[in-house]
Amino acid sequence: MRWIWNARLEVGESLDHLNRVKTDTKLFHLKLKDGKIEKIIEASAMSPLSEGYDANGQLLLPAFKEMHNHLDKTYFSEPWKACVPAKDLEQRLELEADELVALSKTVEKRASTMIERHLHNGVNHIRTHVNIDPFIKLENFYGVKKALENYSDYITYEIVAFPQHGLLKHEEVPDLLREALSNGATILGGLDPAGIDKNIEESLQVTMAIAKEFQVDVDMHLHDLGQLGIYTMETWLDMIELQDFKQKTSFSHAFGIASLKGNTLNKFTQRLKQHNVQILTTAPIGLKSTLIPIQELQENDIFVGLGCDGFYDSWSPLVSGDIVDKAKDYAEYTGRTSEKALRETLGLITNNITPLDDKATQVWPKEGNEASFTLVNAASSAELIAQATDQNNRVLIHKGNLFQS
């Protein structure tokens, strides 16, 4: 595709008669070449040609990023079923294990259906965790990998080899993780060394050894609360320093951080920053005690990304599968109701790319940027976050490729 016509871009802000901030927009044409923006022209300067895509005034935003997902777990495309309630994480894992073998036979179909849901919602990047366990070994991995490869014209992805049922509880798991990393998994996962493996130091050391062996990044699910969660993270950071680990680390959920305040939080965030650690969260509004201090982390230059996590699976039937809903949940729970605060919230689902900076100066898009966008029916990014509606009319363009199912 060579042209996008009549796309609405955010260009600044002004005040209305009540001194309320309003995001200003204008119509532009964008010329694309080799997956990048070659030229941006005000719509008043030329009339559209026949070639290209007419946005008809839709707002053009950075394409969305889904930073914590489980494509292999969804029931999507299967007949409706609610999940079985569980009293704790261990029981939830037992219930999941009971159906892993049966579900593995349809993993490619289920993952593909969920990928299409994300594409329709404007997502062009997915980080997915995939179960690597003794029950199904690598079946889910190969099915998810094939599904993602089928949509490579419209999406980029990372596959986390994830020991959902423990790293140490089953002796074959470390080698199964190695096999997955040898066959296309891009990140090594981890899960609650205390709560699941019952041995923080050994679990983290095995994780470190495998990550160094394959020179891959690490993404750990850490649900443990309070000091236990902080101790786990601190222990990993100590290992990074002692063993000169060069790859990146992500702490997913990281609920322990919710217990930190003031100077203690500042000291911890400085350690995260020192080692370029990312925090990936689902902004769980139903778990008040575990909502981590996202704004404070961002103010200390810690990358924070959002993900839907599970979507209609054995864990929960309630998640919509729309990453914009997650951003709205966060804004609603934390009282981010002003135009500027809502506008800034968009960065949680775009890897920090926003059309306007904190001074309301336009910083995106620019000529030379990657031509990856989501077109939405909204007056501004603030309205999109506040309303989280109109999924059916979003349009994804990935590196100049228009997604049409």
Secondary structure as GFF3:
##gff-version 3
##sequence-region A 1 405
A	DSSP	beta_strand	3	15	.	.	.	ID=ss1
A	DSSP	beta_strand	21	33	.	.	.	ID=ss2
A	DSSP	beta_strand	36	42	.	.	.	ID=ss3
A	DSSP	three_ten_helix	43	45	.	.	.	ID=ss4
A	DSSP	beta_strand	53	54	.	.	.	ID=ss5
A	DSSP	beta_strand	59	62	.	.	.	ID=ss6
A	DSSP	beta_strand	64	69	.	.	.	ID=ss7
A	DSSP	alpha_helix	89	104	.	.	.	ID=ss8
A	DSSP	alpha_helix	107	120	.	.	.	ID=ss9
A	DSSP	beta_strand	123	131	.	.	.	ID=ss10
A	DSSP	alpha_helix	139	150	.	.	.	ID=ss11
A	DSSP	beta_strand	156	162	.	.	.	ID=ss12
A	DSSP	alpha_helix	173	182	.	.	.	ID=ss13
A	DSSP	beta_strand	187	191	.	.	.	ID=ss14
A	DSSP	alpha_helix	200	214	.	.	.	ID=ss15
A	DSSP	beta_strand	217	221	.	.	.	ID=ss16
A	DSSP	alpha_helix	226	243	.	.	.	ID=ss17
A	DSSP	beta_strand	249	252	.	.	.	ID=ss18
A	DSSP	three_ten_helix	255	259	.	.	.	ID=ss19
A	DSSP	alpha_helix	262	274	.	.	.	ID=ss20
A	DSSP	beta_strand	278	281	.	.	.	ID=ss21
A	DSSP	three_ten_helix	288	290	.	.	.	ID=ss22
A	DSSP	alpha_helix	294	299	.	.	.	ID=ss23
A	DSSP	beta_strand	304	306	.	.	.	ID=ss24
A	DSSP	alpha_helix	323	334	.	.	.	ID=ss25
A	DSSP	alpha_helix	339	345	.	.	.	ID=ss26
A	DSSP	three_ten_helix	346	349	.	.	.	ID=ss27
A	DSSP	beta_strand	373	376	.	.	.	ID=ss28
A	DSSP	alpha_helix	381	387	.	.	.	ID=ss29
A	DSSP	three_ten_helix	391	393	.	.	.	ID=ss30
A	DSSP	beta_strand	395	398	.	.	.	ID=ss31
A	DSSP	beta_strand	401	402	.	.	.	ID=ss32
###
